Amino acid sequence: MTAKWIEALTGSLEQKKQYREAKARLKALPAPYDAAANGVERYLMYSGDITDGDTIATMIVDLADLWERAAADGTPVRDVVGADPVEFAETFAQAYAAKRWIDKERARLHSVIDEAEAIEGAQAPRESEGGAAS
């Protein structure tokens, strides 16, 4: 009972465990993979704007898998990220379709404009009320 209450407030404890384990895997990578992987992870957290905990956990686990495989195979860092690391990170994040914080703001903007339009329509003078002067 207590665990469900805590999870209702803080989110899934399993998600947090998966995320922490994946972060530890990224930190345990040998150089230079550790720096590159942690740089991509940081960028994803700041720019990915994903708000769904399950998606974030899955994304970071997959990122750890990718970098562990690259390190094990001896794949050069630049071969993993390509010429543009920002494009790599953004393409990586796009593979994880999820609810993003901007979705909430987009919905809020649509709602505000709809409300403003409704107010505007209610305030417009009507011909039957003598609003049109001839």
N, CA, C and O atoms as a GROMACS GRO file, in nm:
protein
  536
    1MET      N    1   0.084  -0.120   0.000
    1MET     CA    2   0.000   0.000   0.000
    1MET      C    3   0.087   0.125   0.000
    1MET      O    4   0.064   0.217  -0.078
    2THR      N    5   0.187   0.128   0.087
    2THR     CA    6   0.274   0.244   0.095
    2THR      C    7   0.351   0.265  -0.033
    2THR      O    8   0.367   0.378  -0.078
    3ALA      N    9   0.400   0.157  -0.094
    3ALA     CA   10   0.477   0.168  -0.219
    3ALA      C   11   0.392   0.230  -0.329
    3ALA      O   12   0.442   0.312  -0.406
    4LYS      N   13   0.264   0.192  -0.339
    4LYS     CA   14   0.177   0.249  -0.441
    4LYS      C   15   0.155   0.398  -0.417
    4LYS      O   16   0.148   0.476  -0.512
    5TRP      N   17   0.144   0.437  -0.294
    5TRP     CA   18   0.125   0.578  -0.260
    5TRP      C   19   0.249   0.658  -0.298
    5TRP      O   20   0.239   0.766  -0.356
    6ILE      N   21   0.366   0.604  -0.265
    6ILE     CA   22   0.492   0.672  -0.298
    6ILE      C   23   0.508   0.681  -0.450
    6ILE      O   24   0.545   0.786  -0.502
    7GLU      N   25   0.479   0.572  -0.521
    7GLU     CA   26   0.489   0.573  -0.666
    7GLU      C   27   0.392   0.671  -0.730
    7GLU      O   28   0.422   0.729  -0.834
    8ALA      N   29   0.276   0.689  -0.668
    8ALA     CA   30   0.179   0.786  -0.720
    8ALA      C   31   0.237   0.927  -0.715
    8ALA      O   32   0.208   1.009  -0.802
    9LEU      N   33   0.318   0.955  -0.614
    9LEU     CA   34   0.378   1.088  -0.601
    9LEU      C   35   0.506   1.104  -0.680
    9LEU      O   36   0.530   1.209  -0.740
   10THR      N   37   0.590   1.001  -0.682
   10THR     CA   38   0.724   1.016  -0.738
   10THR      C   39   0.744   0.945  -0.871
   10THR      O   40   0.845   0.968  -0.938
   11GLY      N   41   0.652   0.861  -0.911
   11GLY     CA   42   0.669   0.782  -1.032
   11GLY      C   43   0.716   0.642  -0.996
   11GLY      O   44   0.740   0.611  -0.879
   12SER      N   45   0.728   0.560  -1.097
   12SER     CA   46   0.763   0.420  -1.077
   12SER      C   47   0.902   0.403  -1.017
   12SER      O   48   1.000   0.460  -1.065
   13LEU      N   49   0.908   0.324  -0.911
   13LEU     CA   50   1.037   0.295  -0.849
   13LEU      C   51   1.121   0.206  -0.941
   13LEU      O   52   1.243   0.215  -0.942
   14GLU      N   53   1.055   0.121  -1.019
   14GLU     CA   54   1.126   0.036  -1.115
   14GLU      C   55   1.193   0.120  -1.223
   14GLU      O   56   1.305   0.092  -1.264
   15GLN      N   57   1.124   0.224  -1.270
   15GLN     CA   58   1.183   0.316  -1.368
   15GLN      C   59   1.309   0.380  -1.313
   15GLN      O   60   1.412   0.386  -1.381
   16LYS      N   61   1.300   0.427  -1.190
   16LYS     CA   62   1.416   0.492  -1.128
   16LYS      C   63   1.532   0.395  -1.114
   16LYS      O   64   1.648   0.432  -1.136
   17LYS      N   65   1.502   0.270  -1.078
   17LYS     CA   66   1.605   0.168  -1.066
   17LYS      C   67   1.671   0.143  -1.201
   17LYS      O   68   1.794   0.138  -1.209
   18GLN      N   69   1.591   0.126  -1.306
   18GLN     CA   70   1.646   0.104  -1.440
   18GLN      C   71   1.732   0.222  -1.484
   18GLN      O   72   1.840   0.204  -1.540
   19TYR      N   73   1.684   0.343  -1.458
   19TYR     CA   74   1.757   0.463  -1.497
   19TYR      C   75   1.892   0.470  -1.424
   19TYR      O   76   1.995   0.495  -1.486
   20ARG      N   77   1.890   0.447  -1.294
   20ARG     CA   78   2.015   0.451  -1.216
   20ARG      C   79   2.114   0.345  -1.262
   20ARG      O   80   2.234   0.371  -1.272
   21GLU      N   81   2.064   0.226  -1.291
   21GLU     CA   82   2.152   0.118  -1.339
   21GLU      C   83   2.213   0.154  -1.474
   21GLU      O   84   2.332   0.129  -1.497
   22ALA      N   85   2.133   0.210  -1.563
   22ALA     CA   86   2.184   0.250  -1.694
   22ALA      C   87   2.287   0.361  -1.681
   22ALA      O   88   2.389   0.360  -1.750
   23LYS      N   89   2.262   0.457  -1.592
   23LYS     CA   90   2.359   0.565  -1.568
   23LYS      C   91   2.490   0.508  -1.515
   23LYS      O   92   2.597   0.554  -1.555
   24ALA      N   93   2.482   0.411  -1.427
   24ALA     CA   94   2.604   0.348  -1.374
   24ALA      C   95   2.679   0.276  -1.485
   24ALA      O   96   2.802   0.277  -1.488
   25ARG      N   97   2.606   0.213  -1.576
   25ARG     CA   98   2.670   0.147  -1.690
   25ARG      C   99   2.742   0.249  -1.778
   25ARG      O  100   2.852   0.221  -1.826
   26LEU      N  101   2.682   0.365  -1.799
   26LEU     CA  102   2.747   0.469  -1.880
   26LEU      C  103   2.876   0.518  -1.813
   26LEU      O  104   2.978   0.538  -1.878
   27LYS      N  105   2.870   0.537  -1.682
   27LYS     CA  106   2.988   0.584  -1.608
   27LYS      C  107   3.099   0.480  -1.606
   27LYS      O  108   3.217   0.515  -1.595
   28ALA      N  109   3.062   0.352  -1.615
   28ALA     CA  110   3.161   0.244  -1.608
   28ALA      C  111   3.231   0.218  -1.742
   28ALA      O  112   3.323   0.137  -1.748
   29LEU      N  113   3.188   0.284  -1.847
   29LEU     CA  114   3.250   0.263  -1.978
   29LEU      C  115   3.395   0.309  -1.976
   29LEU      O  116   3.430   0.402  -1.903
   30PRO      N  117   3.479   0.244  -2.056
   30PRO     CA  118   3.619   0.290  -2.063
   30PRO      C  119   3.628   0.421  -2.143
   30PRO      O  120   3.540   0.452  -2.224
   31ALA      N  121   3.735   0.495  -2.119
   31ALA     CA  122   3.759   0.617  -2.196
   31ALA      C  123   3.790   0.577  -2.340
   31ALA      O  124   3.854   0.474  -2.359
   32PRO      N  125   3.751   0.649  -2.435
   32PRO     CA  126   3.677   0.775  -2.439
   32PRO      C  127   3.526   0.756  -2.445
   32PRO      O  128   3.451   0.854  -2.454
   33TYR      N  129   3.480   0.631  -2.441
   33TYR     CA  130   3.337   0.603  -2.454
   33TYR      C  131   3.256   0.661  -2.339
   33TYR      O  132   3.142   0.705  -2.359
   34ASP      N  133   3.313   0.663  -2.220
   34ASP     CA  134   3.241   0.718  -2.105
   34ASP      C  135   3.208   0.865  -2.126
   34ASP      O  136   3.096   0.908  -2.101
   35ALA      N  137   3.305   0.942  -2.171
   35ALA     CA  138   3.283   1.086  -2.193
   35ALA      C  139   3.179   1.109  -2.303
   35ALA      O  140   3.089   1.192  -2.289
   36ALA      N  141   3.193   1.036  -2.413
   36ALA     CA  142   3.099   1.052  -2.524
   36ALA      C  143   2.958   1.011  -2.483
   36ALA      O  144   2.862   1.084  -2.509
   37ALA      N  145   2.945   0.896  -2.420
   37ALA     CA  146   2.813   0.846  -2.380
   37ALA      C  147   2.747   0.939  -2.279
   37ALA      O  148   2.627   0.967  -2.290
   38ASN      N  149   2.822   0.986  -2.182
   38ASN     CA  150   2.765   1.076  -2.082
   38ASN      C  151   2.732   1.212  -2.142
   38ASN      O  152   2.637   1.278  -2.100
   39GLY      N  153   2.810   1.254  -2.242
   39GLY     CA  154   2.777   1.378  -2.312
   39GLY      C  155   2.646   1.367  -2.388
   39GLY      O  156   2.564   1.459  -2.386
   40VAL      N  157   2.627   1.254  -2.456
   40VAL     CA  158   2.501   1.232  -2.530
   40VAL      C  159   2.385   1.222  -2.431
   40VAL      O  160   2.279   1.280  -2.455
   41GLU      N  161   2.404   1.151  -2.322
   41GLU     CA  162   2.298   1.137  -2.222
   41GLU      C  163   2.259   1.273  -2.165
   41GLU      O  164   2.141   1.303  -2.149
   42ARG      N  165   2.357   1.356  -2.134
   42ARG     CA  166   2.329   1.490  -2.082
   42ARG      C  167   2.249   1.571  -2.184
   42ARG      O  168   2.151   1.637  -2.149
   43TYR      N  169   2.291   1.566  -2.308
   43TYR     CA  170   2.221   1.640  -2.413
   43TYR      C  171   2.077   1.592  -2.425
   43TYR      O  172   1.985   1.672  -2.438
   44LEU      N  173   2.057   1.460  -2.420
   44LEU     CA  174   1.921   1.405  -2.429
   44LEU      C  175   1.833   1.453  -2.314
   44LEU      O  176   1.715   1.483  -2.334
   45MET      N  177   1.890   1.461  -2.196
   45MET     CA  178   1.811   1.503  -2.081
   45MET      C  179   1.775   1.652  -2.089
   45MET      O  180   1.669   1.693  -2.043
   46TYR      N  181   1.863   1.732  -2.147
   46TYR     CA  182   1.836   1.875  -2.157
   46TYR      C  183   1.753   1.911  -2.280
   46TYR      O  184   1.674   2.006  -2.276
   47SER      N  185   1.770   1.838  -2.388
   47SER     CA  186   1.701   1.878  -2.510
   47SER      C  187   1.591   1.782  -2.552
   47SER      O  188   1.502   1.819  -2.629
   48GLY      N  189   1.594   1.659  -2.503
   48GLY     CA  190   1.497   1.560  -2.543
   48GLY      C  191   1.356   1.591  -2.497
   48GLY      O  192   1.260   1.545  -2.559
   49ASP      N  193   1.343   1.665  -2.393
   49ASP     CA  194   1.218   1.712  -2.334
   49ASP      C  195   1.110   1.606  -2.321
   49ASP      O  196   0.991   1.637  -2.328
   50ILE      N  197   1.151   1.483  -2.302
   50ILE     CA  198   1.055   1.374  -2.281
   50ILE      C  199   1.014   1.374  -2.134
   50ILE      O  200   1.099   1.381  -2.045
   51THR      N  201   0.886   1.366  -2.109
   51THR     CA  202   0.836   1.372  -1.972
   51THR      C  203   0.792   1.237  -1.918
   51THR      O  204   0.764   1.224  -1.799
   52ASP      N  205   0.784   1.138  -2.003
   52ASP     CA  206   0.737   1.005  -1.964
   52ASP      C  207   0.853   0.923  -1.907
   52ASP      O  208   0.951   0.898  -1.977
   53GLY      N  209   0.842   0.883  -1.781
   53GLY     CA  210   0.949   0.810  -1.713
   53GLY      C  211   0.986   0.678  -1.779
   53GLY      O  212   1.104   0.643  -1.787
   54ASP      N  213   0.885   0.603  -1.825
   54ASP     CA  214   0.913   0.475  -1.893
   54ASP      C  215   0.998   0.497  -2.017
   54ASP      O  216   1.092   0.422  -2.044
   55THR      N  217   0.965   0.599  -2.093
   55THR     CA  218   1.037   0.627  -2.216
   55THR      C  219   1.180   0.670  -2.186
   55THR      O  220   1.273   0.627  -2.254
   56ILE      N  221   1.197   0.755  -2.086
   56ILE     CA  222   1.332   0.800  -2.050
   56ILE      C  223   1.417   0.681  -2.006
   56ILE      O  224   1.532   0.668  -2.048
   57ALA      N  225   1.361   0.596  -1.922
   57ALA     CA  226   1.436   0.479  -1.874
   57ALA      C  227   1.475   0.389  -1.991
   57ALA      O  228   1.589   0.344  -1.999
   58THR      N  229   1.382   0.363  -2.081
   58THR     CA  230   1.411   0.279  -2.197
   58THR      C  231   1.519   0.342  -2.285
   58THR      O  232   1.610   0.273  -2.331
   59MET      N  233   1.509   0.472  -2.306
   59MET     CA  234   1.605   0.542  -2.391
   59MET      C  235   1.746   0.533  -2.333
   59MET      O  236   1.841   0.508  -2.407
   60ILE      N  237   1.761   0.553  -2.202
   60ILE     CA  238   1.893   0.552  -2.140
   60ILE      C  239   1.949   0.409  -2.135
   60ILE      O  240   2.069   0.389  -2.150
   61VAL      N  241   1.862   0.310  -2.114
   61VAL     CA  242   1.907   0.170  -2.118
   61VAL      C  243   1.959   0.138  -2.258
   61VAL      O  244   2.064   0.075  -2.273
   62ASP      N  245   1.886   0.181  -2.361
   62ASP     CA  246   1.928   0.156  -2.498
   62ASP      C  247   2.059   0.230  -2.530
   62ASP      O  248   2.144   0.178  -2.602
   63LEU      N  249   2.073   0.350  -2.477
   63LEU     CA  250   2.197   0.426  -2.497
   63LEU      C  251   2.315   0.352  -2.434
   63LEU      O  252   2.423   0.344  -2.493
   64ALA      N  253   2.295   0.298  -2.314
   64ALA     CA  254   2.401   0.221  -2.247
   64ALA      C  255   2.435   0.097  -2.329
   64ALA      O  256   2.553   0.063  -2.344
   65ASP      N  257   2.334   0.029  -2.382
   65ASP     CA  258   2.358  -0.088  -2.468
   65ASP      C  259   2.442  -0.050  -2.589
   65ASP      O  260   2.538  -0.120  -2.624
   66LEU      N  261   2.406   0.060  -2.654
   66LEU     CA  262   2.477   0.106  -2.773
   66LEU      C  263   2.625   0.132  -2.744
   66LEU      O  264   2.712   0.086  -2.816
   67TRP      N  265   2.652   0.206  -2.636
   67TRP     CA  266   2.790   0.244  -2.606
   67TRP      C  267   2.871   0.126  -2.552
   67TRP      O  268   2.991   0.117  -2.576
   68GLU      N  269   2.806   0.036  -2.479
   68GLU     CA  270   2.877  -0.084  -2.435
   68GLU      C  271   2.918  -0.170  -2.556
   68GLU      O  272   3.029  -0.223  -2.559
   69ARG      N  273   2.830  -0.182  -2.653
   69ARG     CA  274   2.860  -0.258  -2.774
   69ARG      C  275   2.973  -0.190  -2.851
   69ARG      O  276   3.065  -0.257  -2.899
   70ALA      N  277   2.968  -0.058  -2.863
   70ALA     CA  278   3.073   0.015  -2.935
   70ALA      C  279   3.208  -0.004  -2.866
   70ALA      O  280   3.310  -0.025  -2.932
   71ALA      N  281   3.208   0.004  -2.733
   71ALA     CA  282   3.332  -0.015  -2.657
   71ALA      C  283   3.384  -0.157  -2.674
   71ALA      O  284   3.504  -0.177  -2.693
   72ALA      N  285   3.296  -0.256  -2.667
   72ALA     CA  286   3.337  -0.396  -2.680
   72ALA      C  287   3.393  -0.426  -2.819
   72ALA      O  288   3.487  -0.504  -2.834
   73ASP      N  289   3.334  -0.361  -2.921
   73ASP     CA  290   3.378  -0.384  -3.058
   73ASP      C  291   3.497  -0.296  -3.097
   73ASP      O  292   3.560  -0.317  -3.201
   74GLY      N  293   3.527  -0.194  -3.012
   74GLY     CA  294   3.634  -0.102  -3.045
   74GLY      C  295   3.597  -0.003  -3.155
   74GLY      O  296   3.684   0.050  -3.224
   75THR      N  297   3.467   0.021  -3.171
   75THR     CA  298   3.419   0.115  -3.273
   75THR      C  299   3.460   0.257  -3.233
   75THR      O  300   3.432   0.299  -3.121
   76PRO      N  301   3.524   0.331  -3.323
   76PRO     CA  302   3.561   0.468  -3.290
   76PRO      C  303   3.438   0.553  -3.255
   76PRO      O  304   3.331   0.536  -3.314
   77VAL      N  305   3.454   0.644  -3.160
   77VAL     CA  306   3.344   0.729  -3.115
   77VAL      C  307   3.280   0.803  -3.232
   77VAL      O  308   3.158   0.809  -3.242
   78ARG      N  309   3.362   0.858  -3.320
   78ARG     CA  310   3.310   0.935  -3.432
   78ARG      C  311   3.228   0.846  -3.527
   78ARG      O  312   3.134   0.894  -3.592
   79ASP      N  313   3.262   0.719  -3.534
   79ASP     CA  314   3.182   0.627  -3.616
   79ASP      C  315   3.045   0.602  -3.554
   79ASP      O  316   2.949   0.573  -3.626
   80VAL      N  317   3.036   0.613  -3.425
   80VAL     CA  318   2.906   0.595  -3.357
   80VAL      C  319   2.819   0.718  -3.378
   80VAL      O  320   2.703   0.705  -3.419
   81VAL      N  321   2.872   0.836  -3.351
   81VAL     CA  322   2.791   0.959  -3.356
   81VAL      C  323   2.789   1.028  -3.491
   81VAL      O  324   2.702   1.111  -3.516
   82GLY      N  325   2.882   0.994  -3.579
   82GLY     CA  326   2.888   1.059  -3.709
   82GLY      C  327   2.951   1.196  -3.701
   82GLY      O  328   3.011   1.232  -3.599
   83ALA      N  329   2.938   1.272  -3.807
   83ALA     CA  330   3.002   1.404  -3.817
   83ALA      C  331   2.939   1.506  -3.724
   83ALA      O  332   3.006   1.599  -3.678
   84ASP      N  333   2.809   1.490  -3.695
   84ASP     CA  334   2.738   1.588  -3.612
   84ASP      C  335   2.676   1.518  -3.490
   84ASP      O  336   2.572   1.454  -3.503
   85PRO      N  337   2.740   1.530  -3.374
   85PRO     CA  338   2.686   1.462  -3.255
   85PRO      C  339   2.548   1.512  -3.213
   85PRO      O  340   2.470   1.436  -3.155
   86VAL      N  341   2.518   1.638  -3.241
   86VAL     CA  342   2.385   1.691  -3.207
   86VAL      C  343   2.279   1.622  -3.292
   86VAL      O  344   2.174   1.582  -3.240
   87GLU      N  345   2.305   1.608  -3.419
   87GLU     CA  346   2.211   1.539  -3.508
   87GLU      C  347   2.193   1.394  -3.464
   87GLU      O  348   2.082   1.342  -3.465
   88PHE      N  349   2.303   1.330  -3.424
   88PHE     CA  350   2.295   1.193  -3.374
   88PHE      C  351   2.201   1.184  -3.253
   88PHE      O  352   2.112   1.100  -3.249
   89ALA      N  353   2.224   1.273  -3.155
   89ALA     CA  354   2.144   1.270  -3.032
   89ALA      C  355   1.997   1.298  -3.061
   89ALA      O  356   1.909   1.234  -3.004
   90GLU      N  357   1.971   1.395  -3.148
   90GLU     CA  358   1.832   1.428  -3.178
   90GLU      C  359   1.762   1.317  -3.256
   90GLU      O  360   1.644   1.290  -3.234
   91THR      N  361   1.834   1.253  -3.346
   91THR     CA  362   1.778   1.140  -3.419
   91THR      C  363   1.753   1.023  -3.324
   91THR      O  364   1.652   0.954  -3.334
   92PHE      N  365   1.846   1.000  -3.233
   92PHE     CA  366   1.831   0.896  -3.133
   92PHE      C  367   1.704   0.921  -3.051
   92PHE      O  368   1.626   0.829  -3.029
   93ALA      N  369   1.684   1.044  -3.005
   93ALA     CA  370   1.567   1.078  -2.924
   93ALA      C  371   1.437   1.064  -3.002
   93ALA      O  372   1.334   1.028  -2.945
   94GLN      N  373   1.440   1.093  -3.131
   94GLN     CA  374   1.318   1.083  -3.212
   94GLN      C  375   1.266   0.940  -3.222
   94GLN      O  376   1.148   0.919  -3.248
   95ALA      N  377   1.353   0.844  -3.201
   95ALA     CA  378   1.312   0.704  -3.204
   95ALA      C  379   1.222   0.670  -3.086
   95ALA      O  380   1.159   0.564  -3.085
   96TYR      N  381   1.216   0.757  -2.988
   96TYR     CA  382   1.139   0.732  -2.866
   96TYR      C  383   1.022   0.828  -2.860
   96TYR      O  384   1.023   0.926  -2.785
   97ALA      N  385   0.921   0.800  -2.940
   97ALA     CA  386   0.802   0.885  -2.943
   97ALA      C  387   0.735   0.879  -2.807
   97ALA      O  388   0.697   0.772  -2.760
   98ALA      N  389   0.723   0.991  -2.746
   98ALA     CA  390   0.660   0.999  -2.614
   98ALA      C  391   0.602   1.137  -2.595
   98ALA      O  392   0.622   1.228  -2.676
   99LYS      N  393   0.530   1.151  -2.487
   99LYS     CA  394   0.476   1.282  -2.453
   99LYS      C  395   0.590   1.372  -2.409
   99LYS      O  396   0.671   1.335  -2.324
  100ARG      N  397   0.596   1.488  -2.467
  100ARG     CA  398   0.703   1.585  -2.437
  100ARG      C  399   0.642   1.705  -2.366
  100ARG      O  400   0.522   1.731  -2.378
  101TRP      N  401   0.723   1.778  -2.294
  101TRP     CA  402   0.671   1.892  -2.219
  101TRP      C  403   0.609   1.994  -2.312
  101TRP      O  404   0.513   2.061  -2.274
  102ILE      N  405   0.661   2.008  -2.433
  102ILE     CA  406   0.608   2.108  -2.526
  102ILE      C  407   0.466   2.073  -2.570
  102ILE      O  408   0.389   2.161  -2.606
  103ASP      N  409   0.431   1.944  -2.566
  103ASP     CA  410   0.294   1.904  -2.601
  103ASP      C  411   0.193   1.970  -2.509
  103ASP      O  412   0.087   2.015  -2.554
  104LYS      N  413   0.225   1.976  -2.381
  104LYS     CA  414   0.137   2.041  -2.283
  104LYS      C  415   0.123   2.189  -2.315
  104LYS      O  416   0.013   2.245  -2.307
  105GLU      N  417   0.233   2.253  -2.350
  105GLU     CA  418   0.228   2.396  -2.381
  105GLU      C  419   0.154   2.423  -2.511
  105GLU      O  420   0.084   2.524  -2.523
  106ARG      N  421   0.168   2.334  -2.608
  106ARG     CA  422   0.094   2.349  -2.734
  106ARG      C  423  -0.056   2.339  -2.708
  106ARG      O  424  -0.134   2.418  -2.760
  107ALA      N  425  -0.096   2.241  -2.627
  107ALA     CA  426  -0.238   2.224  -2.593
  107ALA      C  427  -0.289   2.346  -2.517
  107ALA      O  428  -0.401   2.391  -2.539
  108ARG      N  429  -0.206   2.398  -2.426
  108ARG     CA  430  -0.245   2.516  -2.349
  108ARG      C  431  -0.265   2.637  -2.441
  108ARG      O  432  -0.361   2.712  -2.425
  109LEU      N  433  -0.175   2.655  -2.537
  109LEU     CA  434  -0.187   2.768  -2.631
  109LEU      C  435  -0.314   2.755  -2.714
  109LEU      O  436  -0.385   2.854  -2.733
  110HIS      N  437  -0.342   2.636  -2.764
  110HIS     CA  438  -0.466   2.614  -2.840
  110HIS      C  439  -0.588   2.649  -2.754
  110HIS      O  440  -0.681   2.713  -2.802
  111SER      N  441  -0.587   2.607  -2.630
  111SER     CA  442  -0.698   2.632  -2.540
  111SER      C  443  -0.718   2.782  -2.514
  111SER      O  444  -0.830   2.832  -2.516
  112VAL      N  445  -0.608   2.852  -2.490
  112VAL     CA  446  -0.616   2.996  -2.464
  112VAL      C  447  -0.672   3.070  -2.584
  112VAL      O  448  -0.756   3.159  -2.570
  113ILE      N  449  -0.625   3.034  -2.703
  113ILE     CA  450  -0.674   3.101  -2.824
  113ILE      C  451  -0.821   3.068  -2.847
  113ILE      O  452  -0.898   3.156  -2.885
  114ASP      N  453  -0.862   2.944  -2.824
  114ASP     CA  454  -1.003   2.907  -2.837
  114ASP      C  455  -1.090   2.987  -2.739
  114ASP      O  456  -1.197   3.035  -2.776
  115GLU      N  457  -1.043   3.002  -2.615
  115GLU     CA  458  -1.116   3.080  -2.516
  115GLU      C  459  -1.124   3.227  -2.556
  115GLU      O  460  -1.228   3.290  -2.541
  116ALA      N  461  -1.015   3.280  -2.606
  116ALA     CA  462  -1.014   3.420  -2.650
  116ALA      C  463  -1.112   3.441  -2.765
  116ALA      O  464  -1.182   3.542  -2.771
  117GLU      N  465  -1.116   3.346  -2.856
  117GLU     CA  466  -1.209   3.353  -2.969
  117GLU      C  467  -1.353   3.350  -2.920
  117GLU      O  468  -1.439   3.422  -2.972
  118ALA      N  469  -1.380   3.264  -2.819
  118ALA     CA  470  -1.516   3.255  -2.765
  118ALA      C  471  -1.556   3.386  -2.698
  118ALA      O  472  -1.670   3.431  -2.713
  119ILE      N  473  -1.464   3.447  -2.624
  119ILE     CA  474  -1.492   3.575  -2.559
  119ILE      C  475  -1.515   3.682  -2.664
  119ILE      O  476  -1.608   3.763  -2.653
  120GLU      N  477  -1.431   3.682  -2.766
  120GLU     CA  478  -1.443   3.779  -2.875
  120GLU      C  479  -1.579   3.766  -2.943
  120GLU      O  480  -1.643   3.866  -2.973
  121GLY      N  481  -1.624   3.641  -2.967
  121GLY     CA  482  -1.753   3.617  -3.030
  121GLY      C  483  -1.868   3.662  -2.942
  121GLY      O  484  -1.969   3.712  -2.992
  122ALA      N  485  -1.854   3.645  -2.811
  122ALA     CA  486  -1.960   3.686  -2.718
  122ALA      C  487  -1.969   3.837  -2.706
  122ALA      O  488  -2.077   3.891  -2.679
  123GLN      N  489  -1.858   3.907  -2.726
  123GLN     CA  490  -1.855   4.052  -2.711
  123GLN      C  491  -1.888   4.125  -2.841
  123GLN      O  492  -1.915   4.245  -2.839
  124ALA      N  493  -1.888   4.056  -2.952
  124ALA     CA  494  -1.916   4.120  -3.081
  124ALA      C  495  -2.059   4.171  -3.081
  124ALA      O  496  -2.151   4.099  -3.043
  125PRO      N  497  -2.079   4.294  -3.124
  125PRO     CA  498  -2.215   4.350  -3.128
  125PRO      C  499  -2.300   4.275  -3.230
  125PRO      O  500  -2.253   4.236  -3.338
  126ARG      N  501  -2.423   4.256  -3.194
  126ARG     CA  502  -2.515   4.184  -3.281
  126ARG      C  503  -2.604   4.286  -3.353
  126ARG      O  504  -2.637   4.391  -3.298
  127GLU      N  505  -2.642   4.255  -3.475
  127GLU     CA  506  -2.725   4.349  -3.553
  127GLU      C  507  -2.859   4.374  -3.486
  127GLU      O  508  -2.912   4.486  -3.492
  128SER      N  509  -2.916   4.271  -3.422
  128SER     CA  510  -3.048   4.286  -3.360
  128SER      C  511  -3.042   4.374  -3.236
  128SER      O  512  -3.145   4.421  -3.190
  129GLU      N  513  -2.921   4.397  -3.181
  129GLU     CA  514  -2.907   4.480  -3.062
  129GLU      C  515  -2.871   4.623  -3.100
  129GLU      O  516  -2.838   4.703  -3.012
  130GLY      N  517  -2.876   4.654  -3.226
  130GLY     CA  518  -2.843   4.789  -3.268
  130GLY      C  519  -2.694   4.811  -3.281
  130GLY      O  520  -2.647   4.925  -3.274
  131GLY      N  521  -2.618   4.705  -3.298
  131GLY     CA  522  -2.472   4.717  -3.309
  131GLY      C  523  -2.430   4.775  -3.441
  131GLY      O  524  -2.321   4.830  -3.452
  132ALA      N  525  -2.515   4.764  -3.544
  132ALA     CA  526  -2.478   4.816  -3.675
  132ALA      C  527  -2.549   4.948  -3.694
  132ALA      O  528  -2.672   4.953  -3.698
  133ALA      N  529  -2.475   5.055  -3.706
  133ALA     CA  530  -2.532   5.188  -3.724
  133ALA      C  531  -2.540   5.220  -3.874
  133ALA      O  532  -2.444   5.200  -3.948
  134SER      N  533  -2.659   5.270  -3.917
  134SER     CA  534  -2.674   5.302  -4.058
  134SER      C  535  -2.699   5.448  -4.075
  134SER      O  536  -2.714   5.496  -4.188
   0.00000   0.00000   0.00000
